[in-house]
Amino acid sequence: MIVMRIDVMLARRKMSVTELAEKVGITLANLSILKNGRARALRLETLDKLCKALDCQPGDLLEFVDGDVSETVS
């Protein structure tokens, strides 16, 4: 299972969810869906914008977790 680690990068960049949503150009609701792991898909264009806004690589935002994701998400 692929897990989004947007919250980790937000903390490292000391950026709010609202600020990131504005920089990426998506709604807070859609960013929340991504951040909380409820998204079923992610456009490469959105991933590109997230990486630019957070000055990171895709691997900083995405993590493969083998097994039950509920064990790793806090």
CHARMM internal coordinates of N, CA and C (Angstrom, degrees):
IC EDIT
DIST 1 N 1 CA 1.4469
DIST 1 CA 1 C 1.5306
ANGL 1 N 1 CA 1 C 108.07
DIST 1 C 2 N 1.3173
ANGL 1 CA 1 C 2 N 115.68
DIHE 1 N 1 CA 1 C 2 N 141.11
DIST 2 N 2 CA 1.4645
ANGL 1 C 2 N 2 CA 122.03
DIHE 1 CA 1 C 2 N 2 CA 177.46
DIST 2 CA 2 C 1.5322
ANGL 2 N 2 CA 2 C 108.35
DIHE 1 C 2 N 2 CA 2 C -94.10
DIST 2 C 3 N 1.3221
ANGL 2 CA 2 C 3 N 115.86
DIHE 2 N 2 CA 2 C 3 N 130.09
DIST 3 N 3 CA 1.4653
ANGL 2 C 3 N 3 CA 122.13
DIHE 2 CA 2 C 3 N 3 CA -178.78
DIST 3 CA 3 C 1.5272
ANGL 3 N 3 CA 3 C 108.46
DIHE 2 C 3 N 3 CA 3 C -115.96
DIST 3 C 4 N 1.3248
ANGL 3 CA 3 C 4 N 116.12
DIHE 3 N 3 CA 3 C 4 N 134.47
DIST 4 N 4 CA 1.4693
ANGL 3 C 4 N 4 CA 121.45
DIHE 3 CA 3 C 4 N 4 CA 176.89
DIST 4 CA 4 C 1.5287
ANGL 4 N 4 CA 4 C 109.52
DIHE 3 C 4 N 4 CA 4 C -83.56
DIST 4 C 5 N 1.2966
ANGL 4 CA 4 C 5 N 116.39
DIHE 4 N 4 CA 4 C 5 N 135.12
DIST 5 N 5 CA 1.4666
ANGL 4 C 5 N 5 CA 122.94
DIHE 4 CA 4 C 5 N 5 CA 179.20
DIST 5 CA 5 C 1.5274
ANGL 5 N 5 CA 5 C 111.65
DIHE 4 C 5 N 5 CA 5 C -116.52
DIST 5 C 6 N 1.3206
ANGL 5 CA 5 C 6 N 115.54
DIHE 5 N 5 CA 5 C 6 N 39.76
DIST 6 N 6 CA 1.4685
ANGL 5 C 6 N 6 CA 120.29
DIHE 5 CA 5 C 6 N 6 CA -179.77
DIST 6 CA 6 C 1.5204
ANGL 6 N 6 CA 6 C 110.54
DIHE 5 C 6 N 6 CA 6 C -62.17
DIST 6 C 7 N 1.3300
ANGL 6 CA 6 C 7 N 116.86
DIHE 6 N 6 CA 6 C 7 N -38.50
DIST 7 N 7 CA 1.4611
ANGL 6 C 7 N 7 CA 120.20
DIHE 6 CA 6 C 7 N 7 CA -178.42
DIST 7 CA 7 C 1.5234
ANGL 7 N 7 CA 7 C 111.98
DIHE 6 C 7 N 7 CA 7 C -60.78
DIST 7 C 8 N 1.3220
ANGL 7 CA 7 C 8 N 116.94
DIHE 7 N 7 CA 7 C 8 N -35.49
DIST 8 N 8 CA 1.4693
ANGL 7 C 8 N 8 CA 121.10
DIHE 7 CA 7 C 8 N 8 CA 178.78
DIST 8 CA 8 C 1.5198
ANGL 8 N 8 CA 8 C 110.04
DIHE 7 C 8 N 8 CA 8 C -65.27
DIST 8 C 9 N 1.3342
ANGL 8 CA 8 C 9 N 116.18
DIHE 8 N 8 CA 8 C 9 N -46.52
DIST 9 N 9 CA 1.4616
ANGL 8 C 9 N 9 CA 119.66
DIHE 8 CA 8 C 9 N 9 CA -179.52
DIST 9 CA 9 C 1.5200
ANGL 9 N 9 CA 9 C 111.90
DIHE 8 C 9 N 9 CA 9 C -68.23
DIST 9 C 10 N 1.3261
ANGL 9 CA 9 C 10 N 117.35
DIHE 9 N 9 CA 9 C 10 N -35.54
DIST 10 N 10 CA 1.4722
ANGL 9 C 10 N 10 CA 119.69
DIHE 9 CA 9 C 10 N 10 CA 175.88
DIST 10 CA 10 C 1.5270
ANGL 10 N 10 CA 10 C 110.51
DIHE 9 C 10 N 10 CA 10 C -60.56
DIST 10 C 11 N 1.3088
ANGL 10 CA 10 C 11 N 116.63
DIHE 10 N 10 CA 10 C 11 N -43.08
DIST 11 N 11 CA 1.4654
ANGL 10 C 11 N 11 CA 120.55
DIHE 10 CA 10 C 11 N 11 CA 179.56
DIST 11 CA 11 C 1.5262
ANGL 11 N 11 CA 11 C 110.43
DIHE 10 C 11 N 11 CA 11 C -65.10
DIST 11 C 12 N 1.3285
ANGL 11 CA 11 C 12 N 116.91
DIHE 11 N 11 CA 11 C 12 N -43.54
DIST 12 N 12 CA 1.4729
ANGL 11 C 12 N 12 CA 120.16
DIHE 11 CA 11 C 12 N 12 CA 179.90
DIST 12 CA 12 C 1.5163
ANGL 12 N 12 CA 12 C 112.09
DIHE 11 C 12 N 12 CA 12 C -63.15
DIST 12 C 13 N 1.3274
ANGL 12 CA 12 C 13 N 116.22
DIHE 12 N 12 CA 12 C 13 N -35.27
DIST 13 N 13 CA 1.4701
ANGL 12 C 13 N 13 CA 120.80
DIHE 12 CA 12 C 13 N 13 CA -178.25
DIST 13 CA 13 C 1.5264
ANGL 13 N 13 CA 13 C 112.43
DIHE 12 C 13 N 13 CA 13 C -91.08
DIST 13 C 14 N 1.3275
ANGL 13 CA 13 C 14 N 115.97
DIHE 13 N 13 CA 13 C 14 N -2.78
DIST 14 N 14 CA 1.4677
ANGL 13 C 14 N 14 CA 121.61
DIHE 13 CA 13 C 14 N 14 CA -177.98
DIST 14 CA 14 C 1.5310
ANGL 14 N 14 CA 14 C 110.37
DIHE 13 C 14 N 14 CA 14 C 52.00
DIST 14 C 15 N 1.3403
ANGL 14 CA 14 C 15 N 114.13
DIHE 14 N 14 CA 14 C 15 N 49.58
DIST 15 N 15 CA 1.4535
ANGL 14 C 15 N 15 CA 121.98
DIHE 14 CA 14 C 15 N 15 CA -177.31
DIST 15 CA 15 C 1.5292
ANGL 15 N 15 CA 15 C 109.09
DIHE 14 C 15 N 15 CA 15 C -119.10
DIST 15 C 16 N 1.3035
ANGL 15 CA 15 C 16 N 115.92
DIHE 15 N 15 CA 15 C 16 N 144.29
DIST 16 N 16 CA 1.4647
ANGL 15 C 16 N 16 CA 119.96
DIHE 15 CA 15 C 16 N 16 CA 177.90
DIST 16 CA 16 C 1.5266
ANGL 16 N 16 CA 16 C 110.21
DIHE 15 C 16 N 16 CA 16 C -85.37
DIST 16 C 17 N 1.3134
ANGL 16 CA 16 C 17 N 115.51
DIHE 16 N 16 CA 16 C 17 N 160.68
DIST 17 N 17 CA 1.4591
ANGL 16 C 17 N 17 CA 121.30
DIHE 16 CA 16 C 17 N 17 CA 176.67
DIST 17 CA 17 C 1.5214
ANGL 17 N 17 CA 17 C 109.54
DIHE 16 C 17 N 17 CA 17 C -62.11
DIST 17 C 18 N 1.3079
ANGL 17 CA 17 C 18 N 116.89
DIHE 17 N 17 CA 17 C 18 N -39.87
DIST 18 N 18 CA 1.4658
ANGL 17 C 18 N 18 CA 121.60
DIHE 17 CA 17 C 18 N 18 CA 179.34
DIST 18 CA 18 C 1.5220
ANGL 18 N 18 CA 18 C 110.83
DIHE 17 C 18 N 18 CA 18 C -61.60
DIST 18 C 19 N 1.3285
ANGL 18 CA 18 C 19 N 116.77
DIHE 18 N 18 CA 18 C 19 N -45.38
DIST 19 N 19 CA 1.4562
ANGL 18 C 19 N 19 CA 121.27
DIHE 18 CA 18 C 19 N 19 CA 179.76
DIST 19 CA 19 C 1.5346
ANGL 19 N 19 CA 19 C 110.53
DIHE 18 C 19 N 19 CA 19 C -62.29
DIST 19 C 20 N 1.3282
ANGL 19 CA 19 C 20 N 116.80
DIHE 19 N 19 CA 19 C 20 N -42.94
DIST 20 N 20 CA 1.4614
ANGL 19 C 20 N 20 CA 120.20
DIHE 19 CA 19 C 20 N 20 CA 179.50
DIST 20 CA 20 C 1.5274
ANGL 20 N 20 CA 20 C 110.70
DIHE 19 C 20 N 20 CA 20 C -64.56
DIST 20 C 21 N 1.3166
ANGL 20 CA 20 C 21 N 117.43
DIHE 20 N 20 CA 20 C 21 N -43.80
DIST 21 N 21 CA 1.4730
ANGL 20 C 21 N 21 CA 120.87
DIHE 20 CA 20 C 21 N 21 CA 179.50
DIST 21 CA 21 C 1.5258
ANGL 21 N 21 CA 21 C 110.34
DIHE 20 C 21 N 21 CA 21 C -58.19
DIST 21 C 22 N 1.3225
ANGL 21 CA 21 C 22 N 116.93
DIHE 21 N 21 CA 21 C 22 N -41.64
DIST 22 N 22 CA 1.4632
ANGL 21 C 22 N 22 CA 121.14
DIHE 21 CA 21 C 22 N 22 CA 179.29
DIST 22 CA 22 C 1.5218
ANGL 22 N 22 CA 22 C 111.32
DIHE 21 C 22 N 22 CA 22 C -65.57
DIST 22 C 23 N 1.3412
ANGL 22 CA 22 C 23 N 116.94
DIHE 22 N 22 CA 22 C 23 N -43.56
DIST 23 N 23 CA 1.4677
ANGL 22 C 23 N 23 CA 121.14
DIHE 22 CA 22 C 23 N 23 CA -179.31
DIST 23 CA 23 C 1.5209
ANGL 23 N 23 CA 23 C 111.89
DIHE 22 C 23 N 23 CA 23 C -66.04
DIST 23 C 24 N 1.3178
ANGL 23 CA 23 C 24 N 116.64
DIHE 23 N 23 CA 23 C 24 N -36.79
DIST 24 N 24 CA 1.4648
ANGL 23 C 24 N 24 CA 121.35
DIHE 23 CA 23 C 24 N 24 CA -177.43
DIST 24 CA 24 C 1.5298
ANGL 24 N 24 CA 24 C 111.23
DIHE 23 C 24 N 24 CA 24 C -83.46
DIST 24 C 25 N 1.3268
ANGL 24 CA 24 C 25 N 116.45
DIHE 24 N 24 CA 24 C 25 N -28.01
DIST 25 N 25 CA 1.4501
ANGL 24 C 25 N 25 CA 120.47
DIHE 24 CA 24 C 25 N 25 CA -179.97
DIST 25 CA 25 C 1.5236
ANGL 25 N 25 CA 25 C 113.06
DIHE 24 C 25 N 25 CA 25 C 84.81
DIST 25 C 26 N 1.3315
ANGL 25 CA 25 C 26 N 116.30
DIHE 25 N 25 CA 25 C 26 N 33.85
DIST 26 N 26 CA 1.4639
ANGL 25 C 26 N 26 CA 120.61
DIHE 25 CA 25 C 26 N 26 CA 174.43
DIST 26 CA 26 C 1.5225
ANGL 26 N 26 CA 26 C 108.91
DIHE 25 C 26 N 26 CA 26 C -124.42
DIST 26 C 27 N 1.3044
ANGL 26 CA 26 C 27 N 115.74
DIHE 26 N 26 CA 26 C 27 N 162.23
DIST 27 N 27 CA 1.4601
ANGL 26 C 27 N 27 CA 119.36
DIHE 26 CA 26 C 27 N 27 CA -178.19
DIST 27 CA 27 C 1.5249
ANGL 27 N 27 CA 27 C 110.54
DIHE 26 C 27 N 27 CA 27 C -73.47
DIST 27 C 28 N 1.3217
ANGL 27 CA 27 C 28 N 115.26
DIHE 27 N 27 CA 27 C 28 N 157.93
DIST 28 N 28 CA 1.4658
ANGL 27 C 28 N 28 CA 119.91
DIHE 27 CA 27 C 28 N 28 CA 175.42
DIST 28 CA 28 C 1.5216
ANGL 28 N 28 CA 28 C 110.93
DIHE 27 C 28 N 28 CA 28 C -59.83
DIST 28 C 29 N 1.3306
ANGL 28 CA 28 C 29 N 116.39
DIHE 28 N 28 CA 28 C 29 N -37.14
DIST 29 N 29 CA 1.4685
ANGL 28 C 29 N 29 CA 120.37
DIHE 28 CA 28 C 29 N 29 CA 179.59
DIST 29 CA 29 C 1.5259
ANGL 29 N 29 CA 29 C 110.93
DIHE 28 C 29 N 29 CA 29 C -62.02
DIST 29 C 30 N 1.3277
ANGL 29 CA 29 C 30 N 116.96
DIHE 29 N 29 CA 29 C 30 N -46.21
DIST 30 N 30 CA 1.4645
ANGL 29 C 30 N 30 CA 119.69
DIHE 29 CA 29 C 30 N 30 CA 179.81
DIST 30 CA 30 C 1.5256
ANGL 30 N 30 CA 30 C 111.94
DIHE 29 C 30 N 30 CA 30 C -68.11
DIST 30 C 31 N 1.3245
ANGL 30 CA 30 C 31 N 117.23
DIHE 30 N 30 CA 30 C 31 N -37.74
DIST 31 N 31 CA 1.4610
ANGL 30 C 31 N 31 CA 119.56
DIHE 30 CA 30 C 31 N 31 CA 177.16
DIST 31 CA 31 C 1.5259
ANGL 31 N 31 CA 31 C 110.25
DIHE 30 C 31 N 31 CA 31 C -65.62
DIST 31 C 32 N 1.3049
ANGL 31 CA 31 C 32 N 117.15
DIHE 31 N 31 CA 31 C 32 N -38.22
DIST 32 N 32 CA 1.4619
ANGL 31 C 32 N 32 CA 121.66
DIHE 31 CA 31 C 32 N 32 CA 177.39
DIST 32 CA 32 C 1.5332
ANGL 32 N 32 CA 32 C 110.88
DIHE 31 C 32 N 32 CA 32 C -62.03
DIST 32 C 33 N 1.3215
ANGL 32 CA 32 C 33 N 116.69
DIHE 32 N 32 CA 32 C 33 N -40.97
DIST 33 N 33 CA 1.4676
ANGL 32 C 33 N 33 CA 120.95
DIHE 32 CA 32 C 33 N 33 CA 177.47
DIST 33 CA 33 C 1.5247
ANGL 33 N 33 CA 33 C 110.01
DIHE 32 C 33 N 33 CA 33 C -60.88
DIST 33 C 34 N 1.3195
ANGL 33 CA 33 C 34 N 116.81
DIHE 33 N 33 CA 33 C 34 N -44.12
DIST 34 N 34 CA 1.4661
ANGL 33 C 34 N 34 CA 120.54
DIHE 33 CA 33 C 34 N 34 CA 177.45
DIST 34 CA 34 C 1.5207
ANGL 34 N 34 CA 34 C 111.18
DIHE 33 C 34 N 34 CA 34 C -64.58
DIST 34 C 35 N 1.3185
ANGL 34 CA 34 C 35 N 115.86
DIHE 34 N 34 CA 34 C 35 N -48.09
DIST 35 N 35 CA 1.4614
ANGL 34 C 35 N 35 CA 122.32
DIHE 34 CA 34 C 35 N 35 CA -175.25
DIST 35 CA 35 C 1.5299
ANGL 35 N 35 CA 35 C 112.24
DIHE 34 C 35 N 35 CA 35 C -62.51
DIST 35 C 36 N 1.3198
ANGL 35 CA 35 C 36 N 115.99
DIHE 35 N 35 CA 35 C 36 N -36.69
DIST 36 N 36 CA 1.4598
ANGL 35 C 36 N 36 CA 120.09
DIHE 35 CA 35 C 36 N 36 CA -176.16
DIST 36 CA 36 C 1.5252
ANGL 36 N 36 CA 36 C 113.74
DIHE 35 C 36 N 36 CA 36 C -92.45
DIST 36 C 37 N 1.3265
ANGL 36 CA 36 C 37 N 116.23
DIHE 36 N 36 CA 36 C 37 N 7.48
DIST 37 N 37 CA 1.4558
ANGL 36 C 37 N 37 CA 119.95
DIHE 36 CA 36 C 37 N 37 CA 174.50
DIST 37 CA 37 C 1.5118
ANGL 37 N 37 CA 37 C 115.44
DIHE 36 C 37 N 37 CA 37 C 75.07
DIST 37 C 38 N 1.3158
ANGL 37 CA 37 C 38 N 117.91
DIHE 37 N 37 CA 37 C 38 N 21.40
DIST 38 N 38 CA 1.4545
ANGL 37 C 38 N 38 CA 120.65
DIHE 37 CA 37 C 38 N 38 CA -179.70
DIST 38 CA 38 C 1.5227
ANGL 38 N 38 CA 38 C 112.85
DIHE 37 C 38 N 38 CA 38 C -97.30
DIST 38 C 39 N 1.3359
ANGL 38 CA 38 C 39 N 117.09
DIHE 38 N 38 CA 38 C 39 N -2.80
DIST 39 N 39 CA 1.4597
ANGL 38 C 39 N 39 CA 120.68
DIHE 38 CA 38 C 39 N 39 CA -179.89
DIST 39 CA 39 C 1.5217
ANGL 39 N 39 CA 39 C 110.24
DIHE 38 C 39 N 39 CA 39 C -74.59
DIST 39 C 40 N 1.3131
ANGL 39 CA 39 C 40 N 115.49
DIHE 39 N 39 CA 39 C 40 N 142.19
DIST 40 N 40 CA 1.4597
ANGL 39 C 40 N 40 CA 120.70
DIHE 39 CA 39 C 40 N 40 CA 178.38
DIST 40 CA 40 C 1.5216
ANGL 40 N 40 CA 40 C 110.64
DIHE 39 C 40 N 40 CA 40 C -98.09
DIST 40 C 41 N 1.3264
ANGL 40 CA 40 C 41 N 116.79
DIHE 40 N 40 CA 40 C 41 N -13.74
DIST 41 N 41 CA 1.4601
ANGL 40 C 41 N 41 CA 121.71
DIHE 40 CA 40 C 41 N 41 CA -179.20
DIST 41 CA 41 C 1.5269
ANGL 41 N 41 CA 41 C 108.99
DIHE 40 C 41 N 41 CA 41 C -153.48
DIST 41 C 42 N 1.3232
ANGL 41 CA 41 C 42 N 115.09
DIHE 41 N 41 CA 41 C 42 N 159.83
DIST 42 N 42 CA 1.4611
ANGL 41 C 42 N 42 CA 121.21
DIHE 41 CA 41 C 42 N 42 CA 178.28
DIST 42 CA 42 C 1.5217
ANGL 42 N 42 CA 42 C 107.42
DIHE 41 C 42 N 42 CA 42 C -143.43
DIST 42 C 43 N 1.3047
ANGL 42 CA 42 C 43 N 116.75
DIHE 42 N 42 CA 42 C 43 N 120.64
DIST 43 N 43 CA 1.4657
ANGL 42 C 43 N 43 CA 120.64
DIHE 42 CA 42 C 43 N 43 CA 177.51
DIST 43 CA 43 C 1.5325
ANGL 43 N 43 CA 43 C 109.24
DIHE 42 C 43 N 43 CA 43 C -68.93
DIST 43 C 44 N 1.3146
ANGL 43 CA 43 C 44 N 115.17
DIHE 43 N 43 CA 43 C 44 N 142.27
DIST 44 N 44 CA 1.4643
ANGL 43 C 44 N 44 CA 119.13
DIHE 43 CA 43 C 44 N 44 CA 177.02
DIST 44 CA 44 C 1.5229
ANGL 44 N 44 CA 44 C 110.88
DIHE 43 C 44 N 44 CA 44 C -62.10
DIST 44 C 45 N 1.3108
ANGL 44 CA 44 C 45 N 117.43
DIHE 44 N 44 CA 44 C 45 N -32.70
DIST 45 N 45 CA 1.4624
ANGL 44 C 45 N 45 CA 121.74
DIHE 44 CA 44 C 45 N 45 CA 177.09
DIST 45 CA 45 C 1.5335
ANGL 45 N 45 CA 45 C 110.44
DIHE 44 C 45 N 45 CA 45 C -61.78
DIST 45 C 46 N 1.3307
ANGL 45 CA 45 C 46 N 117.04
DIHE 45 N 45 CA 45 C 46 N -41.76
DIST 46 N 46 CA 1.4683
ANGL 45 C 46 N 46 CA 121.00
DIHE 45 CA 45 C 46 N 46 CA 178.23
DIST 46 CA 46 C 1.5192
ANGL 46 N 46 CA 46 C 110.33
DIHE 45 C 46 N 46 CA 46 C -68.04
DIST 46 C 47 N 1.3234
ANGL 46 CA 46 C 47 N 117.25
DIHE 46 N 46 CA 46 C 47 N -41.56
DIST 47 N 47 CA 1.4617
ANGL 46 C 47 N 47 CA 120.84
DIHE 46 CA 46 C 47 N 47 CA 177.30
DIST 47 CA 47 C 1.5230
ANGL 47 N 47 CA 47 C 110.23
DIHE 46 C 47 N 47 CA 47 C -60.84
DIST 47 C 48 N 1.3152
ANGL 47 CA 47 C 48 N 116.84
DIHE 47 N 47 CA 47 C 48 N -42.21
DIST 48 N 48 CA 1.4585
ANGL 47 C 48 N 48 CA 122.13
DIHE 47 CA 47 C 48 N 48 CA 177.44
DIST 48 CA 48 C 1.5322
ANGL 48 N 48 CA 48 C 110.95
DIHE 47 C 48 N 48 CA 48 C -58.74
DIST 48 C 49 N 1.3328
ANGL 48 CA 48 C 49 N 116.37
DIHE 48 N 48 CA 48 C 49 N -46.03
DIST 49 N 49 CA 1.4663
ANGL 48 C 49 N 49 CA 120.81
DIHE 48 CA 48 C 49 N 49 CA -179.81
DIST 49 CA 49 C 1.5311
ANGL 49 N 49 CA 49 C 111.52
DIHE 48 C 49 N 49 CA 49 C -66.14
DIST 49 C 50 N 1.3364
ANGL 49 CA 49 C 50 N 116.99
DIHE 49 N 49 CA 49 C 50 N -39.10
DIST 50 N 50 CA 1.4687
ANGL 49 C 50 N 50 CA 120.47
DIHE 49 CA 49 C 50 N 50 CA 176.84
DIST 50 CA 50 C 1.5216
ANGL 50 N 50 CA 50 C 110.56
DIHE 49 C 50 N 50 CA 50 C -61.76
DIST 50 C 51 N 1.3318
ANGL 50 CA 50 C 51 N 116.11
DIHE 50 N 50 CA 50 C 51 N -44.61
DIST 51 N 51 CA 1.4666
ANGL 50 C 51 N 51 CA 120.25
DIHE 50 CA 50 C 51 N 51 CA 180.00
DIST 51 CA 51 C 1.5272
ANGL 51 N 51 CA 51 C 111.57
DIHE 50 C 51 N 51 CA 51 C -63.26
DIST 51 C 52 N 1.3159
ANGL 51 CA 51 C 52 N 116.87
DIHE 51 N 51 CA 51 C 52 N -41.06
DIST 52 N 52 CA 1.4707
ANGL 51 C 52 N 52 CA 120.40
DIHE 51 CA 51 C 52 N 52 CA 178.55
DIST 52 CA 52 C 1.5272
ANGL 52 N 52 CA 52 C 110.79
DIHE 51 C 52 N 52 CA 52 C -65.04
DIST 52 C 53 N 1.3323
ANGL 52 CA 52 C 53 N 116.52
DIHE 52 N 52 CA 52 C 53 N -45.38
DIST 53 N 53 CA 1.4661
ANGL 52 C 53 N 53 CA 120.78
DIHE 52 CA 52 C 53 N 53 CA -177.59
DIST 53 CA 53 C 1.5213
ANGL 53 N 53 CA 53 C 111.88
DIHE 52 C 53 N 53 CA 53 C -66.46
DIST 53 C 54 N 1.3320
ANGL 53 CA 53 C 54 N 116.74
DIHE 53 N 53 CA 53 C 54 N -34.55
DIST 54 N 54 CA 1.4736
ANGL 53 C 54 N 54 CA 120.93
DIHE 53 CA 53 C 54 N 54 CA -177.48
DIST 54 CA 54 C 1.5289
ANGL 54 N 54 CA 54 C 112.60
DIHE 53 C 54 N 54 CA 54 C -98.58
DIST 54 C 55 N 1.3348
ANGL 54 CA 54 C 55 N 116.37
DIHE 54 N 54 CA 54 C 55 N 0.13
DIST 55 N 55 CA 1.4617
ANGL 54 C 55 N 55 CA 122.22
DIHE 54 CA 54 C 55 N 55 CA -179.10
DIST 55 CA 55 C 1.5378
ANGL 55 N 55 CA 55 C 110.38
DIHE 54 C 55 N 55 CA 55 C 50.09
DIST 55 C 56 N 1.3421
ANGL 55 CA 55 C 56 N 114.41
DIHE 55 N 55 CA 55 C 56 N 59.72
DIST 56 N 56 CA 1.4566
ANGL 55 C 56 N 56 CA 119.69
DIHE 55 CA 55 C 56 N 56 CA -177.42
DIST 56 CA 56 C 1.5179
ANGL 56 N 56 CA 56 C 110.71
DIHE 55 C 56 N 56 CA 56 C -145.21
DIST 56 C 57 N 1.2996
ANGL 56 CA 56 C 57 N 116.54
DIHE 56 N 56 CA 56 C 57 N 177.77
DIST 57 N 57 CA 1.4542
ANGL 56 C 57 N 57 CA 124.30
DIHE 56 CA 56 C 57 N 57 CA 176.85
DIST 57 CA 57 C 1.5291
ANGL 57 N 57 CA 57 C 109.23
DIHE 56 C 57 N 57 CA 57 C -99.86
DIST 57 C 58 N 1.3449
ANGL 57 CA 57 C 58 N 118.44
DIHE 57 N 57 CA 57 C 58 N 156.80
DIST 58 N 58 CA 1.4662
ANGL 57 C 58 N 58 CA 120.27
DIHE 57 CA 57 C 58 N 58 CA 177.90
DIST 58 CA 58 C 1.5326
ANGL 58 N 58 CA 58 C 112.85
DIHE 57 C 58 N 58 CA 58 C -53.90
DIST 58 C 59 N 1.3106
ANGL 58 CA 58 C 59 N 117.49
DIHE 58 N 58 CA 58 C 59 N -36.30
DIST 59 N 59 CA 1.4647
ANGL 58 C 59 N 59 CA 121.07
DIHE 58 CA 58 C 59 N 59 CA 179.27
DIST 59 CA 59 C 1.5164
ANGL 59 N 59 CA 59 C 113.48
DIHE 58 C 59 N 59 CA 59 C -65.21
DIST 59 C 60 N 1.3230
ANGL 59 CA 59 C 60 N 117.12
DIHE 59 N 59 CA 59 C 60 N -18.70
DIST 60 N 60 CA 1.4660
ANGL 59 C 60 N 60 CA 120.37
DIHE 59 CA 59 C 60 N 60 CA 176.07
DIST 60 CA 60 C 1.5251
ANGL 60 N 60 CA 60 C 110.97
DIHE 59 C 60 N 60 CA 60 C -76.23
DIST 60 C 61 N 1.3353
ANGL 60 CA 60 C 61 N 116.33
DIHE 60 N 60 CA 60 C 61 N -22.54
DIST 61 N 61 CA 1.4586
ANGL 60 C 61 N 61 CA 121.66
DIHE 60 CA 60 C 61 N 61 CA -176.83
DIST 61 CA 61 C 1.5183
ANGL 61 N 61 CA 61 C 113.37
DIHE 60 C 61 N 61 CA 61 C -101.90
DIST 61 C 62 N 1.3246
ANGL 61 CA 61 C 62 N 116.79
DIHE 61 N 61 CA 61 C 62 N -25.06
DIST 62 N 62 CA 1.4551
ANGL 61 C 62 N 62 CA 121.81
DIHE 61 CA 61 C 62 N 62 CA -175.67
DIST 62 CA 62 C 1.5192
ANGL 62 N 62 CA 62 C 110.14
DIHE 61 C 62 N 62 CA 62 C -116.72
DIST 62 C 63 N 1.3184
ANGL 62 CA 62 C 63 N 115.73
DIHE 62 N 62 CA 62 C 63 N 137.11
DIST 63 N 63 CA 1.4600
ANGL 62 C 63 N 63 CA 120.42
DIHE 62 CA 62 C 63 N 63 CA 178.41
DIST 63 CA 63 C 1.5205
ANGL 63 N 63 CA 63 C 109.06
DIHE 62 C 63 N 63 CA 63 C -136.81
DIST 63 C 64 N 1.3334
ANGL 63 CA 63 C 64 N 116.49
DIHE 63 N 63 CA 63 C 64 N 133.87
DIST 64 N 64 CA 1.4519
ANGL 63 C 64 N 64 CA 120.95
DIHE 63 CA 63 C 64 N 64 CA 174.93
DIST 64 CA 64 C 1.5142
ANGL 64 N 64 CA 64 C 108.43
DIHE 63 C 64 N 64 CA 64 C -87.09
DIST 64 C 65 N 1.3301
ANGL 64 CA 64 C 65 N 116.18
DIHE 64 N 64 CA 64 C 65 N 126.15
DIST 65 N 65 CA 1.4597
ANGL 64 C 65 N 65 CA 122.08
DIHE 64 CA 64 C 65 N 65 CA 179.44
DIST 65 CA 65 C 1.5229
ANGL 65 N 65 CA 65 C 107.18
DIHE 64 C 65 N 65 CA 65 C -120.29
DIST 65 C 66 N 1.3148
ANGL 65 CA 65 C 66 N 116.25
DIHE 65 N 65 CA 65 C 66 N 122.18
DIST 66 N 66 CA 1.4607
ANGL 65 C 66 N 66 CA 121.22
DIHE 65 CA 65 C 66 N 66 CA 178.68
DIST 66 CA 66 C 1.5210
ANGL 66 N 66 CA 66 C 108.56
DIHE 65 C 66 N 66 CA 66 C -86.33
DIST 66 C 67 N 1.3196
ANGL 66 CA 66 C 67 N 116.99
DIHE 66 N 66 CA 66 C 67 N 120.17
DIST 67 N 67 CA 1.4548
ANGL 66 C 67 N 67 CA 120.40
DIHE 66 CA 66 C 67 N 67 CA 179.62
DIST 67 CA 67 C 1.5118
ANGL 67 N 67 CA 67 C 112.17
DIHE 66 C 67 N 67 CA 67 C 113.09
DIST 67 C 68 N 1.3337
ANGL 67 CA 67 C 68 N 115.22
DIHE 67 N 67 CA 67 C 68 N -157.78
DIST 68 N 68 CA 1.4561
ANGL 67 C 68 N 68 CA 122.83
DIHE 67 CA 67 C 68 N 68 CA -176.06
DIST 68 CA 68 C 1.5191
ANGL 68 N 68 CA 68 C 110.23
DIHE 67 C 68 N 68 CA 68 C -77.84
DIST 68 C 69 N 1.3237
ANGL 68 CA 68 C 69 N 116.80
DIHE 68 N 68 CA 68 C 69 N 118.04
DIST 69 N 69 CA 1.4652
ANGL 68 C 69 N 69 CA 121.66
DIHE 68 CA 68 C 69 N 69 CA -177.48
DIST 69 CA 69 C 1.5264
ANGL 69 N 69 CA 69 C 111.73
DIHE 68 C 69 N 69 CA 69 C -64.60
DIST 69 C 70 N 1.3114
ANGL 69 CA 69 C 70 N 119.00
DIHE 69 N 69 CA 69 C 70 N -25.72
DIST 70 N 70 CA 1.4640
ANGL 69 C 70 N 70 CA 121.26
DIHE 69 CA 69 C 70 N 70 CA -178.89
DIST 70 CA 70 C 1.5240
ANGL 70 N 70 CA 70 C 111.22
DIHE 69 C 70 N 70 CA 70 C -64.04
DIST 70 C 71 N 1.3316
ANGL 70 CA 70 C 71 N 117.17
DIHE 70 N 70 CA 70 C 71 N -20.84
DIST 71 N 71 CA 1.4649
ANGL 70 C 71 N 71 CA 120.37
DIHE 70 CA 70 C 71 N 71 CA 178.36
DIST 71 CA 71 C 1.5163
ANGL 71 N 71 CA 71 C 112.30
DIHE 70 C 71 N 71 CA 71 C -74.29
DIST 71 C 72 N 1.3592
ANGL 71 CA 71 C 72 N 117.00
DIHE 71 N 71 CA 71 C 72 N -24.00
DIST 72 N 72 CA 1.4512
ANGL 71 C 72 N 72 CA 120.66
DIHE 71 CA 71 C 72 N 72 CA -174.83
DIST 72 CA 72 C 1.5108
ANGL 72 N 72 CA 72 C 114.55
DIHE 71 C 72 N 72 CA 72 C -106.06
DIST 72 C 73 N 1.3170
ANGL 72 CA 72 C 73 N 117.70
DIHE 72 N 72 CA 72 C 73 N -16.89
DIST 73 N 73 CA 1.4545
ANGL 72 C 73 N 73 CA 121.08
DIHE 72 CA 72 C 73 N 73 CA -178.59
DIST 73 CA 73 C 1.5159
ANGL 73 N 73 CA 73 C 109.65
DIHE 72 C 73 N 73 CA 73 C -92.86
DIST 73 C 74 N 1.3280
ANGL 73 CA 73 C 74 N 114.62
DIHE 73 N 73 CA 73 C 74 N 126.44
DIST 74 N 74 CA 1.4654
ANGL 73 C 74 N 74 CA 117.70
DIHE 73 CA 73 C 74 N 74 CA -179.96
DIST 74 CA 74 C 1.4906
ANGL 74 N 74 CA 74 C 111.73
DIHE 73 C 74 N 74 CA 74 C -103.54
END
COOR INIT
IC SEED 1 N 1 CA 1 C
IC BUILD
